[in-house]
Amino acid sequence: MSSPFSGMDPYLEGHLWPDVHHGLAYAIRRQIVPRIRGRYVARIEVSLIEDPTPEAEIGILYPDVEVLAPREPTHPTPGTLPSHHEPEATTAPLTIPAMETIEVRIPSVEIRDLAGDRLVTSIEILPPVNKREPGLSAYRKKRQRLRRSSVHLLEIDFLRRGTRAIIHPRIPATTHLCSLTRAGSATTDLWPLPLGDPLPCLPVPLLAPDPDVILDLGAALAVVYDDAAYEDTIDYRVAPPPPELTQEEARRVDGSLRAAGRR
């Protein structure tokens, strides 16, 4: 069964996201390879990134890291110390886990020239860790390195939460965003994607004079959804993962779900 949404499914943005991210990278490669074979190769590059602030994703990306419930006050057991009066320690009303740094595997798709193994195009799928600090600053530095290396950069941001890597006053408020910065260009092409809008077909640049190949994002995401059978685990009767939907977004989500018979 296919997703009830013609665009990005907001229910994929929570604890399912790491699986979606990996599946999407492989689906993109599978779609591109037949069109570039013989001149280029497409490889999955996996970066290992430390997430020093996983508490930002408690209950969203990391659902098993839960805040413990408040507990009833307890009285200490009398010990053998001198019997002079000591005030009782106030019991902490809340106990939380001691958060540890989490290692996150981030896949991207690299298109390389077959003859010289030169990196031609990098297709980056934004994870939550790269949309908040310190990962945001680290990712922006990576973007700069790619641009200085004359690499085409295609970015796919399917997450509503977090801070965008690209900031410009002309970018409209939108739930999702795709962007393309061609090697040597001083401009970036943008595809703002309101929640519920169909996903675009994006140009994937290669070396001149080779023409762009076209990436059908909607088809790629549909393959991921179907292969993983996400409909077996998603409860569409409840609200999607944070952040909270606007009234207009909630209306569109409800309409899509009712039209698909999921509500």
C-alpha positions as CSV (number, residue, x, y, z in Angstrom):
1,M,0.0,0.0,0.0
2,S,1.3,3.4,-0.9
3,S,1.6,6.5,1.3
4,P,-1.6,8.5,1.7
5,F,0.4,11.7,0.9
6,S,1.4,12.8,-2.6
7,G,4.4,14.6,-1.2
8,M,6.5,14.0,1.9
9,D,4.7,11.9,4.6
10,P,5.1,13.8,7.9
11,Y,4.7,10.6,9.8
12,L,8.1,9.5,8.5
13,E,9.9,12.3,10.4
14,G,10.0,10.7,13.8
15,H,11.7,7.5,14.9
16,L,11.4,6.0,11.4
17,W,13.6,8.7,9.9
18,P,17.0,6.9,10.1
19,D,15.5,4.0,8.2
20,V,13.8,6.4,5.7
21,H,17.1,8.3,5.3
22,H,19.1,5.2,4.4
23,G,16.4,3.8,2.2
24,L,16.1,7.0,0.3
25,A,19.8,7.2,-0.4
26,Y,19.8,3.7,-1.9
27,A,16.6,4.4,-3.9
28,I,18.1,7.5,-5.3
29,R,21.2,5.6,-6.4
30,R,19.2,2.8,-7.9
31,Q,17.2,5.4,-10.0
32,I,20.3,7.3,-11.2
33,V,22.8,4.5,-12.0
34,P,21.2,3.3,-15.2
35,R,21.3,6.8,-16.6
36,I,25.0,7.5,-15.8
37,R,26.6,4.1,-16.2
38,G,29.7,3.9,-18.4
39,R,30.8,7.5,-17.6
40,Y,30.1,7.8,-13.9
41,V,29.5,5.7,-10.8
42,A,27.1,6.4,-7.9
43,R,28.3,5.5,-4.4
44,I,26.8,5.6,-0.9
45,E,29.1,7.6,1.3
46,V,28.4,7.1,5.0
47,S,29.6,9.7,7.5
48,L,29.8,9.0,11.2
49,I,28.7,12.0,13.2
50,E,28.5,12.5,16.9
51,D,25.2,13.9,18.3
52,P,26.2,15.5,21.6
53,T,22.7,16.8,22.3
54,P,20.4,13.8,21.7
55,E,18.0,15.2,24.4
56,A,16.7,17.5,21.6
57,E,15.2,14.3,20.0
58,I,13.7,12.6,23.1
59,G,10.4,11.1,22.1
60,I,10.9,11.9,18.4
61,L,14.0,10.3,16.9
62,Y,15.0,8.5,20.1
63,P,11.7,7.2,21.5
64,D,13.4,4.8,23.8
65,V,15.2,7.5,25.8
66,E,12.4,8.6,28.1
67,V,12.1,10.9,31.0
68,L,11.4,9.0,34.1
69,A,8.1,9.7,36.0
70,P,8.1,11.8,39.1
71,R,8.5,9.6,42.2
72,E,7.1,9.7,45.7
73,P,9.4,11.2,48.4
74,T,11.3,8.7,50.4
75,H,12.9,8.9,53.8
76,P,16.5,7.9,54.3
77,T,17.3,4.8,56.4
78,P,18.9,5.7,59.8
79,G,22.6,5.1,59.8
80,T,25.3,4.8,62.5
81,L,26.4,8.4,62.4
82,P,26.1,10.6,65.5
83,S,22.5,11.1,66.5
84,H,22.5,14.9,66.4
85,H,19.8,16.4,64.2
86,E,20.4,16.7,60.5
87,P,17.9,18.2,58.0
88,E,16.5,15.7,55.6
89,A,17.6,16.1,51.9
90,T,14.8,17.2,49.6
91,T,14.0,14.4,47.3
92,A,14.4,15.3,43.6
93,P,10.9,15.4,42.1
94,L,12.2,14.2,38.7
95,T,15.0,11.9,37.5
96,I,16.2,11.8,33.9
97,P,18.7,9.6,32.2
98,A,22.3,10.8,32.0
99,M,22.6,11.6,28.3
100,E,25.5,10.2,26.4
101,T,26.8,11.3,23.0
102,I,25.2,9.2,20.3
103,E,27.0,8.3,17.0
104,V,24.8,8.8,14.0
105,R,25.5,7.3,10.5
106,I,24.6,9.7,7.8
107,P,24.4,8.3,4.2
108,S,24.7,10.5,1.1
109,V,25.0,9.8,-2.6
110,E,28.1,10.7,-4.4
111,I,28.4,10.7,-8.2
112,R,32.0,10.2,-9.3
113,D,33.8,10.4,-12.7
114,L,34.6,6.8,-13.6
115,A,37.9,7.6,-15.3
116,G,39.5,9.6,-12.4
117,D,37.3,8.9,-9.4
118,R,36.6,12.7,-9.2
119,L,33.7,13.7,-7.0
120,V,31.3,15.4,-9.4
121,T,27.9,15.7,-7.5
122,S,27.0,15.2,-3.9
123,I,23.4,14.5,-3.0
124,E,22.8,15.3,0.7
125,I,19.8,14.2,2.6
126,L,19.5,16.4,5.7
127,P,19.3,14.5,9.1
128,P,18.1,16.1,12.4
129,V,21.6,16.3,13.8
130,N,22.6,18.7,10.9
131,K,19.7,21.0,11.6
132,R,20.7,22.0,15.1
133,E,24.0,22.9,16.7
134,P,26.8,21.9,16.7
135,G,25.9,19.7,13.7
136,L,24.4,22.7,11.8
137,S,27.7,24.6,11.8
138,A,29.7,21.5,10.8
139,Y,27.4,20.8,7.9
140,R,27.6,24.4,6.7
141,K,31.4,24.0,6.6
142,K,31.0,20.9,4.6
143,R,28.8,22.8,2.1
144,Q,31.6,25.4,1.8
145,R,34.2,22.7,1.2
146,L,32.2,21.1,-1.6
147,R,31.6,24.5,-3.2
148,R,35.3,25.3,-3.1
149,S,36.0,21.9,-4.6
150,S,33.8,22.7,-7.6
151,V,31.3,19.9,-6.7
152,H,27.6,20.2,-7.6
153,L,25.5,20.1,-4.4
154,L,21.9,18.8,-4.4
155,E,20.3,19.0,-1.0
156,I,17.1,17.4,0.2
157,D,15.5,18.6,3.4
158,F,12.4,16.5,4.3
159,L,12.4,17.5,8.0
160,R,10.0,20.2,9.3
161,R,11.9,20.7,12.6
162,G,15.3,22.3,13.0
163,T,17.1,25.2,11.3
164,R,17.7,25.2,7.6
165,A,21.3,25.2,6.3
166,I,20.4,27.8,3.8
167,I,19.1,31.2,5.1
168,H,17.9,33.9,2.8
169,P,15.1,36.5,3.1
170,R,13.6,35.4,-0.2
171,I,13.1,31.8,0.9
172,P,9.4,31.5,1.8
173,A,8.3,29.7,5.0
174,T,7.8,26.2,3.9
175,T,7.8,22.7,5.5
176,H,10.3,21.1,3.2
177,L,13.0,22.4,0.8
178,C,15.2,21.1,-2.0
179,S,18.1,23.1,-3.4
180,L,20.8,22.8,-6.1
181,T,24.0,24.7,-6.1
182,R,25.9,24.0,-9.3
183,A,29.7,23.9,-9.3
184,G,31.2,27.4,-9.9
185,S,27.8,29.1,-9.6
186,A,27.1,32.0,-7.4
187,T,23.4,31.1,-7.2
188,T,21.3,28.3,-5.7
189,D,18.1,27.0,-7.2
190,L,15.3,26.3,-4.7
191,W,12.2,24.1,-4.6
192,P,10.1,25.1,-1.6
193,L,7.7,22.2,-0.8
194,P,4.6,23.0,1.3
195,L,3.3,20.0,3.2
196,G,1.1,17.8,0.8
197,D,2.5,19.2,-2.5
198,P,3.9,16.5,-4.9
199,L,7.6,16.0,-4.7
200,P,9.6,17.5,-7.7
201,C,11.7,15.9,-10.4
202,L,15.2,17.4,-9.7
203,P,18.1,18.0,-12.2
204,V,21.3,16.2,-11.2
205,P,24.2,17.9,-12.9
206,L,27.2,16.1,-14.3
207,L,30.4,17.2,-16.0
208,A,30.1,19.4,-19.1
209,P,29.0,18.7,-21.8
210,D,27.0,15.8,-20.3
211,P,23.3,16.8,-19.7
212,D,21.6,16.6,-16.4
213,V,19.9,13.4,-15.3
214,I,16.5,13.7,-13.7
215,L,15.8,12.5,-10.2
216,D,12.1,11.7,-9.5
217,L,11.9,12.3,-5.8
218,G,8.3,11.2,-5.5
219,A,9.1,7.8,-7.2
220,A,12.1,7.3,-5.0
221,L,10.2,7.9,-1.8
222,A,7.4,5.7,-3.0
223,V,9.8,2.8,-3.4
224,V,11.2,3.4,0.1
225,Y,7.7,3.4,1.6
226,D,6.6,0.3,-0.2
227,D,9.8,-1.7,0.4
228,A,9.7,-1.0,4.2
229,A,5.9,-1.4,4.5
230,Y,5.7,1.6,6.7
231,E,1.9,1.5,6.7
232,D,2.1,-1.6,9.0
233,T,3.7,0.5,11.8
234,I,2.3,4.0,11.3
235,D,-0.8,5.0,13.2
236,Y,-2.4,7.7,11.1
237,R,-5.2,8.3,13.6
238,V,-2.8,10.3,15.8
239,A,-0.9,13.5,15.1
240,P,2.5,13.2,13.3
241,P,5.8,13.7,15.1
242,P,6.7,17.2,16.3
243,P,6.7,20.0,15.5
244,E,3.0,20.7,15.8
245,L,1.2,21.3,12.5
246,T,-0.2,24.7,11.7
247,Q,-4.0,24.8,11.2
248,E,-3.6,24.8,7.4
249,E,-1.1,21.9,7.5
250,A,-3.4,20.0,9.9
251,R,-6.3,20.5,7.5
252,R,-4.3,19.3,4.5
253,V,-3.0,16.2,6.4
254,D,-6.5,15.3,7.6
255,G,-7.9,15.7,4.0
256,S,-5.2,13.5,2.6
257,L,-5.7,10.8,5.2
258,R,-9.5,10.8,4.8
259,A,-9.2,10.7,1.0
260,A,-7.0,7.6,1.4
261,G,-9.3,6.0,3.9
262,R,-6.8,6.1,6.7
263,R,-9.1,8.1,9.0
